[in-house]
Amino acid sequence: MAFGNLKFDTLTTSDAKNTSTEKSIDTSYIFNGVAKHIIHHDDGATIRDSFNNSSLTDHAAGKHTNTVTNNFSNIYYSYYGTVGAEAYNSCYAAETSAPTTSAYRYGFVNHGNGTFYDNTYSMMTAHGDVA
């Protein structure tokens, strides 16, 4: 059986919940608004979950590079991170180098003493256009 392409410009609900209000949204809004890269890892070494991620490089304590599977169309995408469970945490994007279309480097710093460190819950997300 051959599979083809399904093309549409708008998604519309069936109103199966009987809200008396049919809702619709332009598909370009959905495509442009979703994250193109997600990774959740611990201690810089073990990937717990990811989307569009081909590898994770652990350079040193708290310093990492994510390489994406499908490249971004340019270097002007937005990426940000967060950590959980530890106090005084922060993520610094482009820790030592500018992003490329295929990878970005970042680091996690303890605000209490200013040192890079590995943490239990590291999460990064990137938004932009894929090539």
Backbone atoms as SQL, in Angstrom:
CREATE TABLE atoms (id INTEGER PRIMARY KEY, chain TEXT, resi INTEGER, resn TEXT, atom TEXT, x REAL, y REAL, z REAL);
INSERT INTO atoms VALUES
  (1, 'A', 1, 'MET', 'N', 0.848, -1.162, 0.000),
  (2, 'A', 1, 'MET', 'CA', 0.000, 0.000, 0.000),
  (3, 'A', 1, 'MET', 'C', 0.895, 1.227, 0.000),
  (4, 'A', 2, 'ALA', 'N', 0.611, 2.162, -0.858),
  (5, 'A', 2, 'ALA', 'CA', 1.395, 3.398, -0.960),
  (6, 'A', 2, 'ALA', 'C', 0.815, 4.456, -0.034),
  (7, 'A', 3, 'PHE', 'N', 1.702, 5.245, 0.538),
  (8, 'A', 3, 'PHE', 'CA', 1.275, 6.345, 1.388),
  (9, 'A', 3, 'PHE', 'C', 1.530, 7.646, 0.652),
  (10, 'A', 4, 'GLY', 'N', 0.625, 8.569, 0.767),
  (11, 'A', 4, 'GLY', 'CA', 0.761, 9.853, 0.100),
  (12, 'A', 4, 'GLY', 'C', 0.880, 10.973, 1.110),
  (13, 'A', 5, 'ASN', 'N', 0.733, 12.175, 0.640),
  (14, 'A', 5, 'ASN', 'CA', 0.802, 13.353, 1.497),
  (15, 'A', 5, 'ASN', 'C', -0.599, 13.844, 1.804),
  (16, 'A', 6, 'LEU', 'N', -0.790, 14.241, 3.028),
  (17, 'A', 6, 'LEU', 'CA', -2.033, 14.867, 3.440),
  (18, 'A', 6, 'LEU', 'C', -1.733, 16.347, 3.587),
  (19, 'A', 7, 'LYS', 'N', -2.400, 17.183, 2.811),
  (20, 'A', 7, 'LYS', 'CA', -2.117, 18.616, 2.827),
  (21, 'A', 7, 'LYS', 'C', -3.340, 19.380, 3.299),
  (22, 'A', 8, 'PHE', 'N', -3.124, 20.283, 4.256),
  (23, 'A', 8, 'PHE', 'CA', -4.202, 21.138, 4.720),
  (24, 'A', 8, 'PHE', 'C', -3.599, 22.378, 5.354),
  (25, 'A', 9, 'ASP', 'N', -4.356, 23.452, 5.367),
  (26, 'A', 9, 'ASP', 'CA', -3.881, 24.722, 5.898),
  (27, 'A', 9, 'ASP', 'C', -4.429, 25.032, 7.281),
  (28, 'A', 10, 'THR', 'N', -5.535, 24.410, 7.650),
  (29, 'A', 10, 'THR', 'CA', -6.170, 24.711, 8.922),
  (30, 'A', 10, 'THR', 'C', -6.608, 23.422, 9.601),
  (31, 'A', 11, 'LEU', 'N', -6.397, 23.338, 10.907),
  (32, 'A', 11, 'LEU', 'CA', -6.919, 22.238, 11.705),
  (33, 'A', 11, 'LEU', 'C', -8.183, 22.738, 12.395),
  (34, 'A', 12, 'THR', 'N', -9.249, 21.936, 12.334),
  (35, 'A', 12, 'THR', 'CA', -10.502, 22.315, 12.963),
  (36, 'A', 12, 'THR', 'C', -10.956, 21.171, 13.856),
  (37, 'A', 13, 'THR', 'N', -11.425, 21.495, 15.053),
  (38, 'A', 13, 'THR', 'CA', -11.896, 20.460, 15.972),
  (39, 'A', 13, 'THR', 'C', -13.222, 19.900, 15.491),
  (40, 'A', 14, 'SER', 'N', -13.534, 18.713, 15.955),
  (41, 'A', 14, 'SER', 'CA', -14.823, 18.093, 15.630),
  (42, 'A', 14, 'SER', 'C', -15.891, 18.535, 16.617),
  (43, 'A', 15, 'ASP', 'N', -15.502, 19.268, 17.652),
  (44, 'A', 15, 'ASP', 'CA', -16.398, 19.690, 18.732),
  (45, 'A', 15, 'ASP', 'C', -17.038, 18.478, 19.420),
  (46, 'A', 16, 'ALA', 'N', -16.257, 17.395, 19.517),
  (47, 'A', 16, 'ALA', 'CA', -16.754, 16.168, 20.134),
  (48, 'A', 16, 'ALA', 'C', -17.126, 16.361, 21.604),
  (49, 'A', 17, 'LYS', 'N', -16.564, 17.357, 22.255),
  (50, 'A', 17, 'LYS', 'CA', -16.888, 17.619, 23.663),
  (51, 'A', 17, 'LYS', 'C', -18.125, 18.495, 23.797),
  (52, 'A', 18, 'ASN', 'N', -18.734, 18.824, 22.659),
  (53, 'A', 18, 'ASN', 'CA', -19.968, 19.607, 22.630),
  (54, 'A', 18, 'ASN', 'C', -19.849, 20.932, 23.376),
  (55, 'A', 19, 'THR', 'N', -18.855, 21.694, 23.009),
  (56, 'A', 19, 'THR', 'CA', -18.679, 23.015, 23.620),
  (57, 'A', 19, 'THR', 'C', -19.463, 24.082, 22.884),
  (58, 'A', 20, 'SER', 'N', -20.096, 23.697, 21.804),
  (59, 'A', 20, 'SER', 'CA', -20.860, 24.609, 20.947),
  (60, 'A', 20, 'SER', 'C', -19.975, 25.666, 20.303),
  (61, 'A', 21, 'THR', 'N', -18.679, 25.448, 20.352),
  (62, 'A', 21, 'THR', 'CA', -17.746, 26.375, 19.719),
  (63, 'A', 21, 'THR', 'C', -16.713, 25.575, 18.946),
  (64, 'A', 22, 'GLU', 'N', -16.826, 25.615, 17.635),
  (65, 'A', 22, 'GLU', 'CA', -15.838, 24.946, 16.806),
  (66, 'A', 22, 'GLU', 'C', -14.564, 25.776, 16.814),
  (67, 'A', 23, 'LYS', 'N', -13.437, 25.139, 17.012),
  (68, 'A', 23, 'LYS', 'CA', -12.163, 25.840, 17.095),
  (69, 'A', 23, 'LYS', 'C', -11.280, 25.423, 15.930),
  (70, 'A', 24, 'SER', 'N', -10.500, 26.369, 15.421),
  (71, 'A', 24, 'SER', 'CA', -9.566, 26.049, 14.353),
  (72, 'A', 24, 'SER', 'C', -8.289, 26.852, 14.542),
  (73, 'A', 25, 'ILE', 'N', -7.226, 26.355, 13.913),
  (74, 'A', 25, 'ILE', 'CA', -5.933, 27.021, 14.020),
  (75, 'A', 25, 'ILE', 'C', -5.168, 26.804, 12.717),
  (76, 'A', 26, 'ASP', 'N', -4.440, 27.809, 12.305),
  (77, 'A', 26, 'ASP', 'CA', -3.631, 27.735, 11.093),
  (78, 'A', 26, 'ASP', 'C', -2.447, 26.810, 11.350),
  (79, 'A', 27, 'THR', 'N', -2.179, 25.877, 10.448),
  (80, 'A', 27, 'THR', 'CA', -1.091, 24.916, 10.657),
  (81, 'A', 27, 'THR', 'C', 0.281, 25.573, 10.703),
  (82, 'A', 28, 'SER', 'N', 0.466, 26.717, 10.029),
  (83, 'A', 28, 'SER', 'CA', 1.770, 27.387, 10.088),
  (84, 'A', 28, 'SER', 'C', 2.046, 27.893, 11.497),
  (85, 'A', 29, 'TYR', 'N', 1.001, 28.251, 12.239),
  (86, 'A', 29, 'TYR', 'CA', 1.166, 28.685, 13.623),
  (87, 'A', 29, 'TYR', 'C', 1.675, 27.524, 14.472),
  (88, 'A', 30, 'ILE', 'N', 1.139, 26.357, 14.258),
  (89, 'A', 30, 'ILE', 'CA', 1.576, 25.175, 15.009),
  (90, 'A', 30, 'ILE', 'C', 3.013, 24.840, 14.661),
  (91, 'A', 31, 'PHE', 'N', 3.323, 24.778, 13.376),
  (92, 'A', 31, 'PHE', 'CA', 4.674, 24.423, 12.950),
  (93, 'A', 31, 'PHE', 'C', 5.701, 25.421, 13.473),
  (94, 'A', 32, 'ASN', 'N', 5.416, 26.710, 13.365),
  (95, 'A', 32, 'ASN', 'CA', 6.373, 27.728, 13.790),
  (96, 'A', 32, 'ASN', 'C', 6.467, 27.851, 15.298),
  (97, 'A', 33, 'GLY', 'N', 5.484, 27.374, 16.014),
  (98, 'A', 33, 'GLY', 'CA', 5.477, 27.553, 17.451),
  (99, 'A', 33, 'GLY', 'C', 6.019, 26.394, 18.263),
  (100, 'A', 34, 'VAL', 'N', 6.300, 25.273, 17.637),
  (101, 'A', 34, 'VAL', 'CA', 6.754, 24.113, 18.399),
  (102, 'A', 34, 'VAL', 'C', 8.277, 24.073, 18.496),
  (103, 'A', 35, 'ALA', 'N', 8.754, 23.464, 19.565),
  (104, 'A', 35, 'ALA', 'CA', 10.198, 23.298, 19.741),
  (105, 'A', 35, 'ALA', 'C', 10.742, 22.354, 18.681),
  (106, 'A', 36, 'LYS', 'N', 11.910, 22.676, 18.155),
  (107, 'A', 36, 'LYS', 'CA', 12.541, 21.831, 17.135),
  (108, 'A', 36, 'LYS', 'C', 13.630, 20.933, 17.725),
  (109, 'A', 37, 'HIS', 'N', 13.971, 21.174, 18.983),
  (110, 'A', 37, 'HIS', 'CA', 14.955, 20.332, 19.668),
  (111, 'A', 37, 'HIS', 'C', 14.655, 20.353, 21.160),
  (112, 'A', 38, 'ILE', 'N', 14.636, 19.174, 21.765),
  (113, 'A', 38, 'ILE', 'CA', 14.430, 19.050, 23.206),
  (114, 'A', 38, 'ILE', 'C', 15.363, 17.967, 23.720),
  (115, 'A', 39, 'ILE', 'N', 15.967, 18.222, 24.869),
  (116, 'A', 39, 'ILE', 'CA', 16.777, 17.180, 25.513),
  (117, 'A', 39, 'ILE', 'C', 16.653, 17.323, 27.027),
  (118, 'A', 40, 'HIS', 'N', 16.579, 16.193, 27.687),
  (119, 'A', 40, 'HIS', 'CA', 16.575, 16.122, 29.149),
  (120, 'A', 40, 'HIS', 'C', 17.662, 15.122, 29.510),
  (121, 'A', 41, 'HIS', 'N', 18.660, 15.569, 30.270),
  (122, 'A', 41, 'HIS', 'CA', 19.752, 14.664, 30.626),
  (123, 'A', 41, 'HIS', 'C', 20.170, 14.878, 32.069),
  (124, 'A', 42, 'ASP', 'N', 20.941, 13.936, 32.583),
  (125, 'A', 42, 'ASP', 'CA', 21.463, 14.073, 33.939),
  (126, 'A', 42, 'ASP', 'C', 22.977, 14.022, 33.905),
  (127, 'A', 43, 'ASP', 'N', 23.596, 14.833, 34.718),
  (128, 'A', 43, 'ASP', 'CA', 25.050, 14.850, 34.875),
  (129, 'A', 43, 'ASP', 'C', 25.811, 14.939, 33.555),
  (130, 'A', 44, 'GLY', 'N', 25.157, 15.408, 32.511),
  (131, 'A', 44, 'GLY', 'CA', 25.826, 15.594, 31.238),
  (132, 'A', 44, 'GLY', 'C', 26.113, 14.328, 30.471),
  (133, 'A', 45, 'ALA', 'N', 25.733, 13.190, 31.008),
  (134, 'A', 45, 'ALA', 'CA', 26.117, 11.943, 30.365),
  (135, 'A', 45, 'ALA', 'C', 24.942, 11.102, 29.884),
  (136, 'A', 46, 'THR', 'N', 23.896, 11.005, 30.658),
  (137, 'A', 46, 'THR', 'CA', 22.791, 10.117, 30.341),
  (138, 'A', 46, 'THR', 'C', 21.595, 10.905, 29.828),
  (139, 'A', 47, 'ILE', 'N', 21.204, 10.647, 28.585),
  (140, 'A', 47, 'ILE', 'CA', 20.029, 11.291, 28.005),
  (141, 'A', 47, 'ILE', 'C', 18.796, 10.529, 28.467),
  (142, 'A', 48, 'ARG', 'N', 17.896, 11.237, 29.149),
  (143, 'A', 48, 'ARG', 'CA', 16.661, 10.609, 29.615),
  (144, 'A', 48, 'ARG', 'C', 15.580, 10.648, 28.548),
  (145, 'A', 49, 'ASP', 'N', 15.515, 11.740, 27.808),
  (146, 'A', 49, 'ASP', 'CA', 14.535, 11.880, 26.743),
  (147, 'A', 49, 'ASP', 'C', 15.030, 12.960, 25.797),
  (148, 'A', 50, 'SER', 'N', 14.669, 12.862, 24.519),
  (149, 'A', 50, 'SER', 'CA', 15.089, 13.889, 23.569),
  (150, 'A', 50, 'SER', 'C', 14.217, 13.843, 22.320),
  (151, 'A', 51, 'PHE', 'N', 14.286, 14.923, 21.572),
  (152, 'A', 51, 'PHE', 'CA', 13.635, 15.029, 20.274),
  (153, 'A', 51, 'PHE', 'C', 14.590, 15.771, 19.354),
  (154, 'A', 52, 'ASN', 'N', 14.852, 15.233, 18.173),
  (155, 'A', 52, 'ASN', 'CA', 15.755, 15.819, 17.185),
  (156, 'A', 52, 'ASN', 'C', 17.165, 16.000, 17.748),
  (157, 'A', 53, 'ASN', 'N', 17.626, 15.046, 18.509),
  (158, 'A', 53, 'ASN', 'CA', 18.958, 15.110, 19.111),
  (159, 'A', 53, 'ASN', 'C', 19.797, 13.936, 18.619),
  (160, 'A', 54, 'SER', 'N', 20.970, 14.218, 18.028),
  (161, 'A', 54, 'SER', 'CA', 21.814, 13.126, 17.558),
  (162, 'A', 54, 'SER', 'C', 22.915, 12.778, 18.548),
  (163, 'A', 55, 'SER', 'N', 23.386, 13.775, 19.328),
  (164, 'A', 55, 'SER', 'CA', 24.407, 13.461, 20.328),
  (165, 'A', 55, 'SER', 'C', 24.497, 14.558, 21.384),
  (166, 'A', 56, 'LEU', 'N', 25.067, 14.180, 22.505),
  (167, 'A', 56, 'LEU', 'CA', 25.340, 15.089, 23.611),
  (168, 'A', 56, 'LEU', 'C', 26.808, 14.922, 23.973),
  (169, 'A', 57, 'THR', 'N', 27.555, 16.014, 23.972),
  (170, 'A', 57, 'THR', 'CA', 28.967, 15.974, 24.333),
  (171, 'A', 57, 'THR', 'C', 29.136, 16.628, 25.692),
  (172, 'A', 58, 'ASP', 'N', 29.805, 15.935, 26.592),
  (173, 'A', 58, 'ASP', 'CA', 30.095, 16.450, 27.931),
  (174, 'A', 58, 'ASP', 'C', 31.556, 16.892, 27.924),
  (175, 'A', 59, 'HIS', 'N', 31.802, 18.211, 27.920),
  (176, 'A', 59, 'HIS', 'CA', 33.161, 18.743, 27.838),
  (177, 'A', 59, 'HIS', 'C', 33.867, 18.769, 29.183),
  (178, 'A', 60, 'ALA', 'N', 33.124, 19.084, 30.219),
  (179, 'A', 60, 'ALA', 'CA', 33.641, 19.171, 31.580),
  (180, 'A', 60, 'ALA', 'C', 32.433, 19.331, 32.487),
  (181, 'A', 61, 'ALA', 'N', 32.647, 19.448, 33.769),
  (182, 'A', 61, 'ALA', 'CA', 31.527, 19.621, 34.684),
  (183, 'A', 61, 'ALA', 'C', 30.676, 20.813, 34.254),
  (184, 'A', 62, 'GLY', 'N', 29.396, 20.546, 33.956),
  (185, 'A', 62, 'GLY', 'CA', 28.451, 21.592, 33.607),
  (186, 'A', 62, 'GLY', 'C', 28.573, 22.175, 32.224),
  (187, 'A', 63, 'LYS', 'N', 29.445, 21.670, 31.380),
  (188, 'A', 63, 'LYS', 'CA', 29.654, 22.219, 30.034),
  (189, 'A', 63, 'LYS', 'C', 29.329, 21.160, 28.981),
  (190, 'A', 64, 'HIS', 'N', 28.379, 21.484, 28.095),
  (191, 'A', 64, 'HIS', 'CA', 27.860, 20.497, 27.160),
  (192, 'A', 64, 'HIS', 'C', 27.646, 21.083, 25.769),
  (193, 'A', 65, 'THR', 'N', 27.579, 20.197, 24.771),
  (194, 'A', 65, 'THR', 'CA', 27.166, 20.560, 23.418),
  (195, 'A', 65, 'THR', 'C', 26.102, 19.578, 22.967),
  (196, 'A', 66, 'ASN', 'N', 24.981, 20.118, 22.470),
  (197, 'A', 66, 'ASN', 'CA', 23.935, 19.306, 21.854),
  (198, 'A', 66, 'ASN', 'C', 24.090, 19.399, 20.345),
  (199, 'A', 67, 'THR', 'N', 24.053, 18.259, 19.682),
  (200, 'A', 67, 'THR', 'CA', 24.072, 18.213, 18.220),
  (201, 'A', 67, 'THR', 'C', 22.713, 17.703, 17.770),
  (202, 'A', 68, 'VAL', 'N', 22.094, 18.438, 16.852),
  (203, 'A', 68, 'VAL', 'CA', 20.749, 18.084, 16.401),
  (204, 'A', 68, 'VAL', 'C', 20.803, 17.115, 15.219),
  (205, 'A', 69, 'THR', 'N', 19.749, 16.358, 15.051),
  (206, 'A', 69, 'THR', 'CA', 19.642, 15.428, 13.934),
  (207, 'A', 69, 'THR', 'C', 19.325, 16.169, 12.642),
  (208, 'A', 70, 'ASN', 'N', 18.327, 17.045, 12.690),
  (209, 'A', 70, 'ASN', 'CA', 17.927, 17.857, 11.542),
  (210, 'A', 70, 'ASN', 'C', 18.390, 19.285, 11.795),
  (211, 'A', 71, 'ASN', 'N', 19.306, 19.773, 10.973),
  (212, 'A', 71, 'ASN', 'CA', 19.911, 21.090, 11.178),
  (213, 'A', 71, 'ASN', 'C', 18.888, 22.219, 11.123),
  (214, 'A', 72, 'PHE', 'N', 19.213, 23.306, 11.819),
  (215, 'A', 72, 'PHE', 'CA', 18.445, 24.537, 11.717),
  (216, 'A', 72, 'PHE', 'C', 18.809, 25.223, 10.406),
  (217, 'A', 73, 'SER', 'N', 17.910, 26.064, 9.895),
  (218, 'A', 73, 'SER', 'CA', 18.143, 26.706, 8.600),
  (219, 'A', 73, 'SER', 'C', 19.180, 27.818, 8.689),
  (220, 'A', 74, 'ASN', 'N', 19.416, 28.354, 9.888),
  (221, 'A', 74, 'ASN', 'CA', 20.444, 29.368, 10.104),
  (222, 'A', 74, 'ASN', 'C', 20.837, 29.345, 11.584),
  (223, 'A', 75, 'ILE', 'N', 21.736, 30.218, 11.996),
  (224, 'A', 75, 'ILE', 'CA', 22.205, 30.218, 13.388),
  (225, 'A', 75, 'ILE', 'C', 21.374, 31.121, 14.291),
  (226, 'A', 76, 'TYR', 'N', 20.292, 31.682, 13.760),
  (227, 'A', 76, 'TYR', 'CA', 19.491, 32.632, 14.533),
  (228, 'A', 76, 'TYR', 'C', 18.286, 31.990, 15.192),
  (229, 'A', 77, 'TYR', 'N', 18.478, 30.804, 15.743),
  (230, 'A', 77, 'TYR', 'CA', 17.424, 30.147, 16.495),
  (231, 'A', 77, 'TYR', 'C', 17.618, 30.469, 17.978),
  (232, 'A', 78, 'SER', 'N', 16.589, 30.207, 18.740),
  (233, 'A', 78, 'SER', 'CA', 16.627, 30.518, 20.165),
  (234, 'A', 78, 'SER', 'C', 16.731, 29.224, 20.963),
  (235, 'A', 79, 'TYR', 'N', 17.642, 29.182, 21.910),
  (236, 'A', 79, 'TYR', 'CA', 17.727, 28.021, 22.786),
  (237, 'A', 79, 'TYR', 'C', 17.906, 28.480, 24.218),
  (238, 'A', 80, 'TYR', 'N', 17.361, 27.692, 25.105),
  (239, 'A', 80, 'TYR', 'CA', 17.387, 28.047, 26.521),
  (240, 'A', 80, 'TYR', 'C', 17.327, 26.772, 27.344),
  (241, 'A', 81, 'GLY', 'N', 17.717, 26.886, 28.586),
  (242, 'A', 81, 'GLY', 'CA', 17.737, 25.711, 29.433),
  (243, 'A', 81, 'GLY', 'C', 17.351, 26.016, 30.849),
  (244, 'A', 82, 'THR', 'N', 17.131, 24.966, 31.563),
  (245, 'A', 82, 'THR', 'CA', 16.817, 25.071, 32.976),
  (246, 'A', 82, 'THR', 'C', 17.301, 23.807, 33.673),
  (247, 'A', 83, 'VAL', 'N', 17.448, 23.899, 34.939),
  (248, 'A', 83, 'VAL', 'CA', 17.832, 22.748, 35.742),
  (249, 'A', 83, 'VAL', 'C', 16.846, 22.627, 36.888),
  (250, 'A', 84, 'GLY', 'N', 16.777, 21.464, 37.466),
  (251, 'A', 84, 'GLY', 'CA', 15.850, 21.258, 38.561),
  (252, 'A', 84, 'GLY', 'C', 16.531, 20.653, 39.763),
  (253, 'A', 85, 'ALA', 'N', 15.893, 20.779, 40.878),
  (254, 'A', 85, 'ALA', 'CA', 16.255, 20.139, 42.140),
  (255, 'A', 85, 'ALA', 'C', 17.397, 20.807, 42.898),
  (256, 'A', 86, 'GLU', 'N', 18.242, 21.592, 42.271),
  (257, 'A', 86, 'GLU', 'CA', 19.325, 22.239, 42.991),
  (258, 'A', 86, 'GLU', 'C', 19.035, 23.738, 43.145),
  (259, 'A', 87, 'ALA', 'N', 19.553, 24.325, 44.174),
  (260, 'A', 87, 'ALA', 'CA', 19.371, 25.757, 44.403),
  (261, 'A', 87, 'ALA', 'C', 20.474, 26.550, 43.711),
  (262, 'A', 88, 'TYR', 'N', 20.212, 27.798, 43.413),
  (263, 'A', 88, 'TYR', 'CA', 21.188, 28.725, 42.840),
  (264, 'A', 88, 'TYR', 'C', 21.712, 28.270, 41.482),
  (265, 'A', 89, 'ASN', 'N', 20.819, 27.815, 40.630),
  (266, 'A', 89, 'ASN', 'CA', 21.231, 27.290, 39.329),
  (267, 'A', 89, 'ASN', 'C', 20.962, 28.283, 38.212),
  (268, 'A', 90, 'SER', 'N', 21.725, 28.177, 37.153),
  (269, 'A', 90, 'SER', 'CA', 21.494, 28.989, 35.974),
  (270, 'A', 90, 'SER', 'C', 22.093, 28.290, 34.771),
  (271, 'A', 91, 'CYS', 'N', 21.535, 28.568, 33.599),
  (272, 'A', 91, 'CYS', 'CA', 22.081, 28.039, 32.359),
  (273, 'A', 91, 'CYS', 'C', 22.620, 29.194, 31.548),
  (274, 'A', 92, 'TYR', 'N', 23.835, 29.079, 31.088),
  (275, 'A', 92, 'TYR', 'CA', 24.425, 30.075, 30.220),
  (276, 'A', 92, 'TYR', 'C', 24.519, 29.510, 28.817),
  (277, 'A', 93, 'ALA', 'N', 23.848, 30.129, 27.878),
  (278, 'A', 93, 'ALA', 'CA', 23.889, 29.674, 26.493),
  (279, 'A', 93, 'ALA', 'C', 25.190, 30.120, 25.845),
  (280, 'A', 94, 'ALA', 'N', 25.586, 29.420, 24.796),
  (281, 'A', 94, 'ALA', 'CA', 26.827, 29.727, 24.064),
  (282, 'A', 94, 'ALA', 'C', 27.979, 29.909, 25.030),
  (283, 'A', 95, 'GLU', 'N', 28.183, 28.917, 25.850),
  (284, 'A', 95, 'GLU', 'CA', 29.154, 28.962, 26.935),
  (285, 'A', 95, 'GLU', 'C', 30.542, 29.385, 26.458),
  (286, 'A', 96, 'THR', 'N', 31.005, 28.852, 25.360),
  (287, 'A', 96, 'THR', 'CA', 32.325, 29.269, 24.862),
  (288, 'A', 96, 'THR', 'C', 32.357, 29.502, 23.364),
  (289, 'A', 97, 'SER', 'N', 31.271, 29.226, 22.673),
  (290, 'A', 97, 'SER', 'CA', 31.291, 29.394, 21.225),
  (291, 'A', 97, 'SER', 'C', 29.895, 29.715, 20.703),
  (292, 'A', 98, 'ALA', 'N', 29.850, 30.333, 19.545),
  (293, 'A', 98, 'ALA', 'CA', 28.572, 30.665, 18.912),
  (294, 'A', 98, 'ALA', 'C', 27.904, 29.391, 18.398),
  (295, 'A', 99, 'PRO', 'N', 26.576, 29.387, 18.300),
  (296, 'A', 99, 'PRO', 'CA', 25.908, 28.202, 17.775),
  (297, 'A', 99, 'PRO', 'C', 26.181, 28.025, 16.286),
  (298, 'A', 100, 'THR', 'N', 26.057, 26.798, 15.831),
  (299, 'A', 100, 'THR', 'CA', 26.098, 26.498, 14.404),
  (300, 'A', 100, 'THR', 'C', 24.709, 26.007, 14.021),
  (301, 'A', 101, 'THR', 'N', 24.486, 25.700, 12.756),
  (302, 'A', 101, 'THR', 'CA', 23.178, 25.184, 12.356),
  (303, 'A', 101, 'THR', 'C', 22.939, 23.771, 12.879),
  (304, 'A', 102, 'SER', 'N', 24.006, 23.096, 13.301),
  (305, 'A', 102, 'SER', 'CA', 23.870, 21.713, 13.749),
  (306, 'A', 102, 'SER', 'C', 24.126, 21.493, 15.233),
  (307, 'A', 103, 'ALA', 'N', 24.614, 22.506, 15.944),
  (308, 'A', 103, 'ALA', 'CA', 24.939, 22.293, 17.362),
  (309, 'A', 103, 'ALA', 'C', 25.001, 23.605, 18.126),
  (310, 'A', 104, 'TYR', 'N', 24.791, 23.507, 19.426),
  (311, 'A', 104, 'TYR', 'CA', 24.982, 24.656, 20.315),
  (312, 'A', 104, 'TYR', 'C', 25.577, 24.193, 21.637),
  (313, 'A', 105, 'ARG', 'N', 26.402, 25.043, 22.198),
  (314, 'A', 105, 'ARG', 'CA', 27.106, 24.737, 23.438),
  (315, 'A', 105, 'ARG', 'C', 26.524, 25.571, 24.569),
  (316, 'A', 106, 'TYR', 'N', 26.493, 25.010, 25.755),
  (317, 'A', 106, 'TYR', 'CA', 25.925, 25.713, 26.906),
  (318, 'A', 106, 'TYR', 'C', 26.564, 25.199, 28.186),
  (319, 'A', 107, 'GLY', 'N', 26.312, 25.899, 29.267),
  (320, 'A', 107, 'GLY', 'CA', 26.850, 25.491, 30.544),
  (321, 'A', 107, 'GLY', 'C', 25.916, 25.838, 31.681),
  (322, 'A', 108, 'PHE', 'N', 26.027, 25.088, 32.766),
  (323, 'A', 108, 'PHE', 'CA', 25.239, 25.334, 33.969),
  (324, 'A', 108, 'PHE', 'C', 26.158, 25.844, 35.066),
  (325, 'A', 109, 'VAL', 'N', 25.758, 26.955, 35.682),
  (326, 'A', 109, 'VAL', 'CA', 26.590, 27.622, 36.683),
  (327, 'A', 109, 'VAL', 'C', 25.828, 27.745, 37.994),
  (328, 'A', 110, 'ASN', 'N', 26.529, 27.530, 39.096),
  (329, 'A', 110, 'ASN', 'CA', 25.967, 27.729, 40.425),
  (330, 'A', 110, 'ASN', 'C', 26.113, 29.203, 40.787),
  (331, 'A', 111, 'HIS', 'N', 24.992, 29.893, 40.985),
  (332, 'A', 111, 'HIS', 'CA', 25.051, 31.314, 41.343),
  (333, 'A', 111, 'HIS', 'C', 25.676, 31.543, 42.719),
  (334, 'A', 112, 'GLY', 'N', 25.615, 30.544, 43.571),
  (335, 'A', 112, 'GLY', 'CA', 26.179, 30.693, 44.909),
  (336, 'A', 112, 'GLY', 'C', 27.685, 30.874, 44.908),
  (337, 'A', 113, 'ASN', 'N', 28.390, 30.131, 44.009),
  (338, 'A', 113, 'ASN', 'CA', 29.854, 30.233, 44.002),
  (339, 'A', 113, 'ASN', 'C', 30.438, 30.465, 42.598),
  (340, 'A', 114, 'GLY', 'N', 29.592, 30.533, 41.557),
  (341, 'A', 114, 'GLY', 'CA', 30.067, 30.860, 40.217),
  (342, 'A', 114, 'GLY', 'C', 30.770, 29.750, 39.464),
  (343, 'A', 115, 'THR', 'N', 30.672, 28.515, 39.943),
  (344, 'A', 115, 'THR', 'CA', 31.362, 27.417, 39.282),
  (345, 'A', 115, 'THR', 'C', 30.412, 26.619, 38.381),
  (346, 'A', 116, 'PHE', 'N', 30.953, 26.073, 37.290),
  (347, 'A', 116, 'PHE', 'CA', 30.182, 25.168, 36.446),
  (348, 'A', 116, 'PHE', 'C', 30.026, 23.846, 37.184),
  (349, 'A', 117, 'TYR', 'N', 28.898, 23.203, 37.002),
  (350, 'A', 117, 'TYR', 'CA', 28.686, 21.934, 37.682),
  (351, 'A', 117, 'TYR', 'C', 27.668, 21.090, 36.943),
  (352, 'A', 118, 'ASP', 'N', 27.764, 19.761, 37.085),
  (353, 'A', 118, 'ASP', 'CA', 26.755, 18.843, 36.586),
  (354, 'A', 118, 'ASP', 'C', 25.616, 18.825, 37.581),
  (355, 'A', 119, 'ASN', 'N', 24.409, 18.640, 37.071),
  (356, 'A', 119, 'ASN', 'CA', 23.257, 18.609, 37.961),
  (357, 'A', 119, 'ASN', 'C', 22.348, 17.448, 37.595),
  (358, 'A', 120, 'THR', 'N', 21.429, 17.160, 38.466),
  (359, 'A', 120, 'THR', 'CA', 20.579, 15.995, 38.318),
  (360, 'A', 120, 'THR', 'C', 19.611, 16.097, 37.149),
  (361, 'A', 121, 'TYR', 'N', 19.031, 17.282, 36.934),
  (362, 'A', 121, 'TYR', 'CA', 18.026, 17.462, 35.892),
  (363, 'A', 121, 'TYR', 'C', 18.419, 18.623, 34.987),
  (364, 'A', 122, 'SER', 'N', 18.922, 18.341, 33.810),
  (365, 'A', 122, 'SER', 'CA', 19.302, 19.354, 32.834),
  (366, 'A', 122, 'SER', 'C', 18.341, 19.294, 31.657),
  (367, 'A', 123, 'MET', 'N', 17.745, 20.433, 31.297),
  (368, 'A', 123, 'MET', 'CA', 16.763, 20.459, 30.226),
  (369, 'A', 123, 'MET', 'C', 17.058, 21.611, 29.280),
  (370, 'A', 124, 'MET', 'N', 17.134, 21.331, 27.977),
  (371, 'A', 124, 'MET', 'CA', 17.370, 22.349, 26.961),
  (372, 'A', 124, 'MET', 'C', 16.300, 22.231, 25.884),
  (373, 'A', 125, 'THR', 'N', 15.916, 23.387, 25.346),
  (374, 'A', 125, 'THR', 'CA', 14.915, 23.454, 24.276),
  (375, 'A', 125, 'THR', 'C', 15.383, 24.473, 23.255),
  (376, 'A', 126, 'ALA', 'N', 15.152, 24.197, 21.964),
  (377, 'A', 126, 'ALA', 'CA', 15.519, 25.144, 20.908),
  (378, 'A', 126, 'ALA', 'C', 14.319, 25.355, 19.983),
  (379, 'A', 127, 'HIS', 'N', 14.110, 26.621, 19.620),
  (380, 'A', 127, 'HIS', 'CA', 13.054, 27.007, 18.687),
  (381, 'A', 127, 'HIS', 'C', 13.678, 27.726, 17.500),
  (382, 'A', 128, 'GLY', 'N', 13.222, 27.407, 16.313),
  (383, 'A', 128, 'GLY', 'CA', 13.708, 28.041, 15.099),
  (384, 'A', 128, 'GLY', 'C', 13.231, 27.265, 13.892),
  (385, 'A', 129, 'ASP', 'N', 13.708, 27.634, 12.731),
  (386, 'A', 129, 'ASP', 'CA', 13.339, 26.948, 11.501),
  (387, 'A', 129, 'ASP', 'C', 14.350, 25.869, 11.185),
  (388, 'A', 130, 'VAL', 'N', 13.870, 24.682, 10.888),
  (389, 'A', 130, 'VAL', 'CA', 14.777, 23.625, 10.471),
  (390, 'A', 130, 'VAL', 'C', 14.964, 23.697, 8.957),
  (391, 'A', 131, 'ALA', 'N', 16.129, 23.260, 8.509),
  (392, 'A', 131, 'ALA', 'CA', 16.468, 23.351, 7.091),
  (393, 'A', 131, 'ALA', 'C', 15.617, 22.415, 6.255);
